[in-house]
Amino acid sequence: MIARDTNLPELWPLIGTATWETFYMVAITVAIGGFLGLVVGLALYATRAGGLFANRVAFTVLNVVVNFFRPIPFVIFIAAVQPFARLVVGIGIGNRAIIFAMTLAAMFGIARIVEQNLVTVEPGVIEAARSMGASRLRILATVVVPEALGPLILGYTFAFVAIVDMSAIAGVIGAGGLGAFAQQYGYRQFDTVVTWTVVLIIVAFVQVGQFFGNTLARKVLRR
């Protein structure tokens, strides 16, 4: 059903609020989840067989944990981690709870992206650094990560798009954002204009992030 009349003009202030909520939910998730994912991804790479800190037990544990949580559909993941959200952020619903769930989901996804990009680094580069007396930790920080920086940026750009998608499900646990707004004022009110306005805002948001990520990766890869 397509609405003949729309409430869009009077909803602009609420759209602004929803846009801001989506922005800070995504920004916090990218910052915290991105950092934690980098740490876990580095650990996966370093402890794998033949790695700088090869450790079969540590790698197996990390690998199993990441493989267990990463495939869970996000809407189910939200419900699964809700008890932990109450423990960590003090509440199981709302923006704080959804940011907690998004951060955990992003961490597991980004960890695998980081690991997959780091394994593409040529072993010869690492051996050259070793022959010069560089420590394993220094090689990891100053050789491996810089060598894979371009693909890592592209990987994080992909993760950014996925995180924006996750934020659209925030309304499931009473959080805000553009997804919840579109569901409440667009879908439930049969207001197609409102729904598509939100769609265009989300698309623009994603395109800006994609543009900056691709541009930065291109500059790094040309070095």
Buried (B, 14 or more C-beta within 10 A) or exposed (E): EEBEEBBBEEBEEBBEEBBEBBBBBBEBBBEBBBEBBBBBBBBBBBBBEEBBBEBEEBBEEBBEBBEEBBEBEBEEBBEEBBEBBBEBBEBBBBBBBBBBBBBBBBBBBBBBBBBBBBBEBEEEBBEEBBEEEBEBEEBBEEBBBBBBBBBBBBBBBBBBBBBBEBBBBBBBBBBBBBBBBBBBBBEEBEBBBBBBBBBEBBEEBBEEBBEEBEEBBEEBEEE
